[in-house]
Amino acid sequence: MSGPRLVVLGAGAVGGYFGGRLAAAGEDVFFLARGAHLAAMRERGLACEGRTPFSVRVNASDRAADAGRADVLLVCVKAYDTREAAEPCRAIVAPGGLVVTLQNGLGNVETLSEIFGAERVAGGVARVGAEVVAPGRIAHAAGGLVILGPPTPRVEDLGARFVRAGVACEVTADIRQAIWEKLLANAVFNVIGAAHAIDLGELVDGPLRPTAERAIEELLAVARAKGIAIRPSTIGACWDWCRHHPTFPTSTQQDVARGRRTEWEALSGALVAEAQAEGVPVPTHESLCALLRRRTEDGMLKRA
C-alpha cells in the first residue's frame, strides 16, 4: 500500500499497538523508540499477543533523522517527555504534514503547537488496554479506539487509514470533549488505583468508591466552568471498565510498580491547575496529587 510515511514517536503500549496495527496493514510506518525495546524491535520485529495478535517487521531507530520525513507524526510518549522528544522531530515533519497526539492528560496539543505550529497539530485520544510485557512484545487486553479532531482532510485521511487497518476510529469536531472524557478516566480511576495501590475492581464496591465519586463530581465542575460537556455515558463506561477488567494494571499503576516517573502532573496536576484558574475547589484531586507524588518519589528512591 503506498501512501504517506507515518512516524510513531514512542513505541510503548499505545504507540506500539496502534503503530503496529498500521504497519501490519501495509502502511509505511517508522518507529522512534529506545533501549532494549528498540533493540528487540530491530532484531525480531514487533509482536502483540492477547486480544488482537500480530507480528510485523518494522523500521525503527532512536534518531529522528533516520526516519527521513514524517508526513504524519503520531506522538505517543509520556506527557512529561512531550517537548524533549518532539523537538528533534521538528526537522522531519513535512511542511504540509500532520502531528497528532495520542497521549494522556492536558497540555500536549498546546506544547506540540508551539513546536510545529497550530496549523499542523491535531488532538487525539487513544482508548486501549495494553502494556509492554517484554522488549518488542505488547499485550492487548481490551479496547482499541482512536478519536481524532478537529476534522480536516489530513485528519480524515489518517482516520481512514486506521479503519483500513482494522482499528476503530472516530473523527470529532469537539476533540476537547474527547480529551476531557479520557481525563476523567485517568485523573479519577487511573490515579486513585495508583495512589492507593488497589486494583480497579476494588473501586466498584470498596471503601474508596466515595472518593472516586467525589473526584468525578469535582472534575465535572471544572469541565462545566470551562464550557466542556462530559457525557453521563462516559462515567458509566468507566465504572463498567472497572467491573469487566478488575485487575488490569493502568498506565500509572504500571509506572509506579516499575519505579518510573508517572504522568500525574498532566492528569490530576493539570486538573488542579485548571480548577484554580476557574476558581473551582477540588480538594479530592489535591489530596490524590500529594499522595501519588509521595508514592512516585518513594518508588523512584527505592529503585535508585
C-alpha positions in Angstrom: 0.0 0.0 0.0 1.5 3.3 -1.0 0.9 6.4 1.0 2.4 8.9 3.5 5.1 7.9 5.9 3.8 7.7 9.4 6.4 8.1 12.2 5.4 6.9 15.6 7.2 8.8 18.4 7.2 6.4 21.3 6.6 2.7 20.7 5.3 1.8 24.1 1.8 0.3 24.8 -0.1 2.9 22.8 2.4 3.7 20.0 3.4 0.1 19.7 -0.1 -1.2 19.5 -1.6 1.3 17.1 1.6 1.8 15.1 1.9 -2.0 14.8 -1.6 -2.4 13.6 -0.9 0.2 10.9 2.4 -1.4 9.9 0.7 -4.9 9.8 -1.9 -3.4 7.4 0.9 -2.4 5.0 1.2 1.3 5.9 4.7 2.9 5.7 5.4 3.2 9.4 8.7 4.2 11.1 9.1 3.8 14.9 11.2 6.1 17.1 12.0 4.1 20.3 14.9 3.5 22.6 16.7 0.9 24.8 16.0 -2.8 24.9 12.6 -2.3 23.3 14.2 -0.7 20.2 16.9 -3.4 20.1 14.3 -6.2 20.1 12.1 -4.4 17.5 15.1 -4.2 15.2 16.1 -7.8 15.7 12.8 -9.6 15.9 10.2 -7.1 14.9 7.2 -6.0 16.9 4.7 -8.6 18.3 1.4 -8.3 20.0 -0.3 -11.0 22.0 -3.7 -11.2 23.6 -7.0 -10.0 22.1 -5.6 -8.8 18.7 -2.3 -10.6 18.0 0.1 -9.6 15.3 3.8 -9.8 14.4 5.4 -7.5 12.0 8.9 -6.5 10.9 9.4 -2.8 11.4 11.8 0.1 10.7 12.9 1.7 13.9 15.6 4.0 15.3 16.3 6.3 18.3 17.3 9.1 15.9 14.6 11.2 14.3 16.8 11.9 11.3 16.8 8.2 10.4 13.0 8.4 9.6 13.8 10.7 6.6 10.5 12.5 6.8 7.2 12.4 8.6 4.0 13.1 6.6 2.2 12.1 9.8 3.8 12.2 13.3 1.9 10.2 15.9 3.1 11.4 19.3 2.7 8.6 21.9 5.4 9.4 24.5 4.5 10.1 28.1 3.2 13.7 28.6 6.3 14.8 30.6 8.5 13.9 27.7 6.5 15.7 25.0 8.8 18.7 24.4 12.1 16.9 24.7 11.0 14.0 22.4 9.2 16.2 19.9 11.9 18.9 19.4 14.2 16.6 17.3 11.3 15.8 15.0 10.8 19.4 14.0 13.2 19.0 11.1 11.5 15.8 9.7 7.8 16.8 9.7 6.8 17.7 6.2 5.6 21.3 5.5 2.1 20.0 4.9 2.4 17.3 7.5 0.2 16.4 10.4 1.2 16.0 14.0 -1.2 14.1 16.2 -1.1 13.5 19.9 -2.4 10.1 21.2 -1.2 10.9 24.8 -2.8 11.1 28.2 -3.6 14.3 30.0 -3.8 18.0 29.2 -1.3 20.4 27.6 0.0 18.1 24.8 -1.8 19.9 22.0 -0.5 23.2 23.2 3.1 22.1 23.6 3.1 20.5 20.1 1.5 23.6 18.6 4.4 25.7 20.0 6.9 23.4 18.3 5.3 22.6 14.9 2.7 25.4 14.5 -1.0 25.0 15.4 -2.0 24.6 11.8 -0.2 21.2 11.7 -1.4 19.8 15.0 -4.5 17.8 15.8 -5.8 16.3 19.0 -6.2 12.7 19.6 -7.3 10.2 22.2 -6.4 6.5 22.4 -8.6 4.1 24.3 -6.9 0.8 24.7 -5.9 -1.6 27.4 -2.4 -2.6 26.5 1.1 -2.9 28.1 4.6 -3.7 27.1 5.3 -7.1 28.6 8.8 -7.6 27.3 11.1 -5.8 24.8 9.5 -6.0 21.4 6.3 -7.5 22.9 2.9 -5.9 23.7 -0.1 -7.5 25.3 -3.5 -6.2 24.2 -6.3 -6.8 26.8 -9.2 -4.7 25.7 -10.4 -1.7 23.6 -8.7 -0.2 20.6 -10.4 3.1 19.7 -8.8 6.2 18.3 -10.6 9.6 18.4 -9.1 12.4 16.3 -10.1 16.0 15.7 -11.0 18.5 14.6 -11.8 17.2 11.1 -9.6 18.3 8.2 -8.7 16.4 5.0 -5.4 15.2 6.6 -7.2 14.1 9.8 -9.9 12.3 7.8 -7.3 10.6 5.7 -5.5 9.3 8.8 -8.8 8.2 10.3 -9.5 6.2 7.1 -6.1 4.5 7.4 -6.8 3.4 10.9 -10.1 2.0 9.8 -8.5 0.1 6.9 -6.0 -1.3 9.4 -9.0 -2.7 11.5 -8.7 0.0 14.2 -11.9 1.7 15.2 -11.6 5.5 14.7 -13.8 8.4 15.2 -13.2 12.0 13.9 -14.9 14.6 16.0 -15.4 18.4 15.8 -15.2 18.5 19.6 -11.9 17.0 20.4 -11.8 18.9 23.7 -14.7 16.8 24.9 -12.9 13.6 24.0 -9.7 14.7 25.8 -11.6 15.6 28.9 -13.6 12.4 28.9 -10.3 10.5 28.7 -9.0 12.8 31.5 -12.0 11.6 33.7 -10.9 8.0 33.3 -7.2 8.9 34.0 -7.5 11.6 36.7 -10.0 9.6 38.7 -9.7 5.8 38.1 -6.1 5.6 36.9 -4.8 8.0 39.6 -6.8 6.5 42.5 -5.8 3.0 41.6 -2.1 4.0 41.5 -2.2 6.4 44.5 -3.8 3.8 46.8 -2.2 0.7 45.2 -5.5 -1.1 44.6 -7.0 -2.9 41.6 -9.7 -1.2 39.6 -12.2 -3.8 40.6 -11.8 -2.7 44.3 -13.1 0.7 43.4 -16.5 -0.6 42.4 -17.7 -1.8 45.8 -14.8 -1.0 48.0 -14.2 1.8 50.6 -12.7 4.1 48.1 -15.8 4.4 45.9 -17.0 7.6 47.6 -13.5 9.1 46.9 -13.9 8.2 43.2 -17.4 9.7 43.2 -16.2 13.0 44.8 -13.3 13.1 42.3 -15.8 12.7 39.4 -18.0 15.5 40.7 -15.0 17.8 41.1 -13.8 17.1 37.6 -17.3 17.6 36.1 -17.5 21.0 37.9 -14.2 22.1 36.4 -15.3 21.0 32.9 -18.6 22.9 33.2 -16.7 26.0 34.2 -14.7 25.6 31.0 -17.8 25.0 28.9 -16.9 21.4 28.2 -19.8 18.8 28.3 -18.8 15.4 29.6 -21.5 12.8 28.7 -23.0 10.8 31.6 -22.4 7.7 29.5 -18.7 8.3 29.9 -18.9 7.9 33.6 -20.9 4.7 33.3 -18.4 3.3 30.8 -15.6 4.0 33.3 -17.4 2.0 36.0 -18.1 -0.8 33.5 -14.4 -0.9 32.6 -13.5 -1.4 36.3 -16.1 -4.2 36.6 -15.0 -6.0 33.4 -11.2 -5.6 33.8 -10.9 -5.6 37.6 -7.2 -6.5 37.7 -5.8 -4.8 34.6 -2.9 -2.5 35.6 -3.5 1.1 34.4 -0.6 3.0 32.9 0.1 4.9 36.1 0.0 1.7 38.1 2.5 0.2 35.7 4.8 3.2 36.1 4.6 3.1 39.9 5.2 -0.6 40.1 8.3 -0.2 37.9 9.6 2.8 39.8 9.2 5.1 36.9 8.1 8.7 36.8 4.3 9.0 36.4 2.1 11.3 34.4 0.3 12.7 37.4 1.3 16.3 36.6 -0.6 16.0 33.2 -3.5 14.3 34.9 -4.6 15.3 38.3 -1.9 18.0 38.4 -3.2 19.6 35.3 -6.8 19.3 36.5 -5.9 21.1 39.8 -4.3 23.9 37.8 -7.4 24.3 35.6 -9.6 24.3 38.7 -7.5 27.0 40.3 -7.8 29.1 37.1 -11.6 28.7 37.2 -11.9 29.2 40.9 -13.4 25.7 41.4 -12.4 23.8 44.6 -11.0 20.3 44.0 -9.8 19.0 47.4 -10.0 15.4 46.4 -7.8 15.8 43.5 -5.3 17.9 45.5 -5.1 15.0 48.0 -4.6 12.5 45.3 -1.8 14.6 43.7 0.0 14.7 47.1 -0.4 11.0 47.7 0.7 10.0 44.2 3.7 12.3 44.3 4.9 10.7 47.5 4.3 7.2 46.2 6.2 8.0 43.0 9.1 9.6 44.8 9.4 6.8 47.3 9.3 4.2 44.5 12.0 6.0 42.5 14.2 6.4 45.5 14.0 2.8 46.4 14.8 1.8 42.9 17.8 4.1 42.7 
